[in-house]
Amino acid sequence: MLTNLRVVFYPHKFDGATGGKPWECTLTSVSRVGMSARGMNPFNGSMRRRLQIECDGVMEYFVVKNGAAIAAAIEQTASA
């Protein structure tokens, strides 16, 4: 979820059942956003490109649909 103040991620049911936790970051704390390169680890989602958001110096990765569009929306909202 993207608001005019923050980015919020809620894990879906499976991720929540396996330890995934909600995450949020204020837009003023976002220093970088984009898409990651593909990796080779089938257990962390890196076999596909992931949305990456750097918040307060910590890079977080999210497996989402339409990641490039989400990254663009975050950049546009953060710069407004």
DRENDO-1510 file (C-alpha; in Angstrom, 1 decimal, always signed):
<recs>
REC; n; res; u; v; w
REC; 1; MET; +0.0; +0.0; +0.0 .
REC; 2; LEU; +1.3; +3.5; -0.9 .
REC; 3; THR; +0.0; +6.6; +0.8 .
REC; 4; ASN; +1.2; +10.2; +0.6 .
REC; 5; LEU; +3.2; +9.6; +3.8 .
REC; 6; ARG; +4.5; +6.0; +3.7 .
REC; 7; VAL; +4.9; +2.7; +2.0 .
REC; 8; VAL; +3.3; -0.3; +3.7 .
REC; 9; PHE; +3.7; -4.0; +2.9 .
REC; 10; TYR; +1.4; -6.7; +4.3 .
REC; 11; PRO; +2.5; -10.3; +3.7 .
REC; 12; HIS; +0.0; -12.6; +2.1 .
REC; 13; LYS; -1.4; -15.6; +4.0 .
REC; 14; PHE; +1.4; -18.1; +3.1 .
REC; 15; ASP; +4.2; -15.6; +3.9 .
REC; 16; GLY; +2.5; -14.6; +7.2 .
REC; 17; ALA; +2.3; -18.3; +8.2 .
REC; 18; THR; +6.0; -18.8; +7.5 .
REC; 19; GLY; +7.2; -15.8; +9.5 .
REC; 20; GLY; +6.6; -12.9; +7.1 .
REC; 21; LYS; +5.9; -9.7; +9.0 .
REC; 22; PRO; +4.2; -6.4; +8.0 .
REC; 23; TRP; +6.7; -3.7; +7.0 .
REC; 24; GLU; +6.4; +0.1; +6.6 .
REC; 25; CYS; +8.6; +3.1; +5.8 .
REC; 26; THR; +7.9; +6.8; +5.7 .
REC; 27; LEU; +8.5; +8.3; +2.2 .
REC; 28; THR; +11.0; +10.7; +3.7 .
REC; 29; SER; +13.1; +7.8; +4.8 .
REC; 30; VAL; +13.2; +6.1; +1.4 .
REC; 31; SER; +16.6; +6.7; -0.2 .
REC; 32; ARG; +16.4; +4.3; -3.1 .
REC; 33; VAL; +13.8; +2.2; -4.9 .
REC; 34; GLY; +14.0; +0.0; -8.0 .
REC; 35; MET; +14.1; -3.6; -9.2 .
REC; 36; SER; +16.7; -6.2; -8.2 .
REC; 37; ALA; +18.6; -8.5; -10.5 .
REC; 38; ARG; +17.6; -12.1; -10.6 .
REC; 39; GLY; +19.4; -14.5; -8.3 .
REC; 40; MET; +19.7; -18.2; -7.9 .
REC; 41; ASN; +18.2; -18.8; -4.5 .
REC; 42; PRO; +14.7; -20.5; -4.8 .
REC; 43; PHE; +14.0; -19.8; -1.1 .
REC; 44; ASN; +14.2; -16.0; -0.9 .
REC; 45; GLY; +12.3; -15.1; -4.1 .
REC; 46; SER; +15.4; -14.0; -6.0 .
REC; 47; MET; +14.8; -16.2; -9.0 .
REC; 48; ARG; +12.5; -13.4; -10.2 .
REC; 49; ARG; +13.2; -9.7; -10.1 .
REC; 50; ARG; +12.0; -8.2; -6.8 .
REC; 51; LEU; +11.0; -4.7; -5.7 .
REC; 52; GLN; +13.8; -3.2; -3.6 .
REC; 53; ILE; +13.3; -0.3; -1.3 .
REC; 54; GLU; +16.1; +1.2; +0.8 .
REC; 55; CYS; +14.7; +2.7; +4.0 .
REC; 56; ASP; +17.0; +4.2; +6.7 .
REC; 57; GLY; +20.0; +2.6; +5.1 .
REC; 58; VAL; +18.5; -0.9; +5.0 .
REC; 59; MET; +17.6; -2.5; +1.7 .
REC; 60; GLU; +14.4; -4.6; +1.7 .
REC; 61; TYR; +13.2; -6.9; -1.1 .
REC; 62; PHE; +9.6; -7.7; -2.0 .
REC; 63; VAL; +8.1; -10.2; -4.4 .
REC; 64; VAL; +5.2; -8.4; -5.9 .
REC; 65; LYS; +3.3; -8.2; -9.2 .
REC; 66; ASN; +4.1; -5.2; -11.4 .
REC; 67; GLY; +7.1; -4.3; -9.3 .
REC; 68; ALA; +8.5; -1.8; -11.9 .
REC; 69; ALA; +5.2; +0.1; -11.8 .
REC; 70; ILE; +5.1; +0.1; -8.0 .
REC; 71; ALA; +8.7; +1.4; -7.9 .
REC; 72; ALA; +7.8; +4.2; -10.3 .
REC; 73; ALA; +4.7; +5.1; -8.2 .
REC; 74; ILE; +6.8; +5.2; -5.0 .
REC; 75; GLU; +9.4; +7.4; -6.7 .
REC; 76; GLN; +6.7; +9.8; -8.0 .
REC; 77; THR; +4.9; +10.0; -4.7 .
REC; 78; ALA; +8.2; +10.5; -2.7 .
REC; 79; SER; +9.3; +13.4; -5.0 .
REC; 80; ALA; +5.9; +15.2; -4.8 .
</recs>
